[in-house]
Amino acid sequence: MLRPLLCSVFLLLGGQFCLAQNDRGFEQKVEAYGTIEEVVRQPDLWIMEVQLKPMRMVYLDVRNPQTG
């Protein structure tokens, strides 16, 4: 209840606080797109938007099972 009120106050004051909270870590967005030909030929066509997060790399110490 309090967060929407705070977001509206920040947006009215020109802050970017609430806009930054809504991206949830996604950096790239692939918009939903279908050509006229696809839509006409496939009336049940579903087109989805995809949002991508940056790849996370984790370094692990891996032991060789033969040498220990």
C-alpha positions in Angstrom: 0.0 0.0 0.0 2.8 2.4 0.9 5.0 1.5 -2.1 2.6 2.6 -4.8 2.0 5.9 -2.9 5.8 6.5 -2.7 6.3 5.6 -6.4 3.6 8.1 -7.4 5.2 10.8 -5.3 8.7 10.1 -6.7 7.3 10.1 -10.3 5.6 13.4 -9.7 8.8 14.9 -8.4 10.7 13.6 -11.5 12.6 10.8 -9.8 13.6 7.6 -11.6 13.4 5.5 -8.4 10.3 3.6 -9.3 11.2 3.1 -13.0 14.5 1.5 -12.0 12.7 -0.9 -9.6 10.5 -2.3 -12.3 13.2 -3.5 -14.7 14.0 -6.5 -12.4 17.5 -6.9 -13.9 16.5 -7.3 -17.5 18.8 -5.4 -19.9 17.5 -6.3 -23.4 14.0 -6.6 -24.7 13.0 -8.3 -27.9 9.7 -6.8 -29.0 6.9 -9.0 -30.1 6.7 -8.9 -33.9 4.7 -10.7 -36.5 4.5 -9.9 -40.2 1.1 -9.5 -41.9 1.7 -12.8 -43.8 2.3 -14.7 -40.6 -0.8 -13.4 -38.9 -3.0 -14.1 -42.0 -1.7 -17.6 -42.5 -1.8 -18.6 -38.8 -4.9 -17.2 -37.1 -3.9 -18.8 -33.8 -0.4 -17.3 -33.8 1.0 -16.3 -30.5 3.7 -13.7 -30.4 5.6 -13.1 -27.2 8.0 -10.5 -26.0 11.2 -11.8 -24.6 13.3 -10.0 -22.0 16.9 -11.0 -21.4 19.1 -10.8 -18.4 22.9 -10.6 -18.6 24.6 -14.0 -18.3 26.0 -14.8 -14.9 29.3 -16.6 -14.7 30.4 -18.3 -11.5 33.9 -19.7 -11.1 34.1 -23.0 -9.2 37.0 -25.0 -7.9 36.6 -28.4 -9.5 38.6 -31.4 -8.3 39.9 -34.0 -10.6 38.0 -37.3 -9.5 41.0 -39.4 -10.5 43.7 -37.5 -8.6 41.6 -36.0 -5.9 
